[in-house]
Amino acid sequence: DTVASAQRILASVAESDRVFMIAQKARFHPWVHKFREIVTGGELGRMSHVTHYFRAPYYSWGEFRHKMADPLYIEMSIHHFDLLRALLGCDPASVWAQSWNTPYSTFNGDITGIAHFTMDNGLPVSYHADAISSGDMTDWFGEIRAVGETGTLTMVYPELYIARKGANHADREAPREEVMAVSPPQEGQAVVLREFTAAIAEGREPESAGTENIKSLAMVFGAVDSSREKQVKRIADYLP
């Protein structure tokens, strides 16, 4: 529940011969690998920015979450932040965030928030999440768009596609290139288990090892502190 406790766990693992992996199911989906390949491979030209929107009806979400100070960032956004790292193939450098609790909330802590990250390659990433939305909902992944020079790579479940440059005021719908279908979120659980057993058999670190996942955790607590202190936070300050 804190960066310090996570670092203590990592130190304990380092002194053992155990394989330690965090079950971040989202990053193992085939569409995630394809998304990263397109973004990092130059298919969209120079990249401008990334947006990630999440809306859910979690009015009843387990009693312990309703008592937490920051249920959105700690319980939900940790998975989305790890997903963003996997999608973009880069890590965050800084974050500015704001979170709040809506007037009709059933939670003690903040359940809606905005976090703006600058990645280590300079790419701006904006994340907006509302876990007790009263409007249209997204799926568990959210809606993700990577905006480039020649088009926008778009994931709106169950589709991954490129909206190519070409829309205008008269015709607002961009030329569309289908990339692939997006697999259901829960299918990632089986892939996580396969990665874990493969890492043990091959004597290597798994993709979402604790030493990697702490970067996603740093995004969480950087966002929490930024929201509370109303200032930009350096992600490096949350890493060992």
C-alpha positions, -999 to 999 in steps of 0.1 A, spaced: 0 0 0 31 23 -1 62 25 -22 83 19 9 65 -14 16 69 -24 -21 106 -17 -19 109 -39 12 92 -67 -6 117 -64 -35 146 -64 -11 133 -96 4 129 -112 -30 164 -102 -40 178 -122 -10 159 -153 -21 159 -177 -51 122 -171 -58 106 -158 -90 84 -129 -81 58 -116 -106 28 -93 -104 -3 -105 -122 -8 -76 -146 -31 -93 -170 -36 -65 -195 -1 -63 -208 0 -98 -221 -28 -95 -246 -18 -98 -283 -34 -65 -292 -11 -48 -267 19 -61 -284 5 -50 -318 -3 -15 -304 33 -11 -292 47 -24 -325 27 3 -345 36 31 -321 73 24 -318 77 12 -354 70 46 -370 38 35 -388 20 67 -375 49 90 -382 59 114 -354 38 109 -323 19 138 -307 2 124 -276 -18 96 -261 -52 97 -243 -68 71 -221 -104 73 -209 -121 49 -185 -157 51 -173 -173 24 -151 -204 19 -128 -185 7 -97 -211 20 -72 -207 -12 -52 -171 -23 -54 -162 -43 -23 -165 -27 11 -128 -22 17 -125 -1 -15 -153 22 -2 -132 29 29 -99 37 11 -85 72 7 -76 67 -30 -96 38 -44 -94 49 -80 -56 53 -84 -46 24 -60 -72 -2 -70 -79 6 -107 -54 29 -122 -24 7 -113 -36 -17 -140 -42 11 -165 -8 27 -158 10 -6 -163 -10 -11 -195 1 23 -208 38 14 -202 33 -18 -221 14 -1 -250 40 26 -255 73 8 -247 85 37 -225 84 47 -189 70 79 -172 93 108 -161 68 130 -143 31 134 -134 6 161 -126 -27 148 -113 -60 158 -97 -86 135 -81 -119 141 -64 -149 125 -49 -182 132 -67 -212 146 -47 -231 113 -53 -202 90 -44 -206 59 -23 -169 60 -15 -149 77 13 -120 85 -9 -115 100 -44 -130 79 -72 -126 102 -102 -93 116 -115 -71 130 -142 -34 123 -145 -11 138 -171 22 120 -175 53 130 -195 71 99 -206 109 95 -207 108 101 -244 89 133 -241 55 118 -251 25 134 -233 -1 109 -219 -34 120 -205 -55 97 -183 -90 104 -173 -110 79 -152 -144 79 -135 -153 47 -116 -188 58 -108 -198 73 -142 -234 81 -149 -230 81 -187 -218 57 -213 -193 32 -200 -161 18 -214 -149 -17 -210 -122 -26 -184 -94 -16 -207 -108 19 -213 -106 38 -246 -70 45 -258 -58 67 -286 -23 73 -298 -22 103 -320 4 105 -347 14 124 -378 -5 102 -403 -33 88 -381 -46 78 -347 -42 43 -334 -75 36 -316 -86 9 -292 -123 9 -284 -132 -26 -273 -135 -49 -291 -116 -33 -320 -81 -19 -326 -79 3 -357 -61 32 -372 -81 63 -380 -61 78 -409 -55 115 -416 -82 127 -440 -113 138 -420 -125 174 -423 -154 196 -413 -177 183 -440 -168 146 -435 -158 141 -398 -153 103 -401 -116 94 -409 -106 67 -433 -103 36 -411 -78 7 -412 -88 -24 -391 -58 -38 -373 -71 -67 -352 -98 -77 -327 -92 -70 -290 -94 -100 -268 -116 -100 -236 -98 -87 -205 -101 -119 -185 -82 -139 -211 -51 -122 -198 -52 -143 -166 -42 -175 -184 -14 -158 -203 -1 -144 -170 1 -179 -156 19 -192 -187 45 -164 -185 51 -172 -148 57 -209 -154 78 -202 -185 100 -177 -165 106 -204 -138 114 -231 -164 137 -208 -183 154 -193 -153 146 -157 -162 127 -127 -149 90 -126 -160 78 -96 -180 59 -81 -151 85 -89 -124 84 -69 -92 114 -48 -103 94 -38 -134 60 -34 -118 73 -9 -92 76 16 -121 38 13 -125 34 16 -88 55 48 -88 30 62 -113 2 55 -88 18 71 -58 31 100 -79 -4 107 -90 -18 104 -55 8 128 -41 5 152 -70 -33 154 -64 -29 160 -27 0 185 -30 -10 202 -62 23 200 -78 42 180 -105 60 149 -92 91 132 -105 86 95 -109 123 88 -102 116 100 -66 94 69 -61 119 43 -74 146 25 -55 
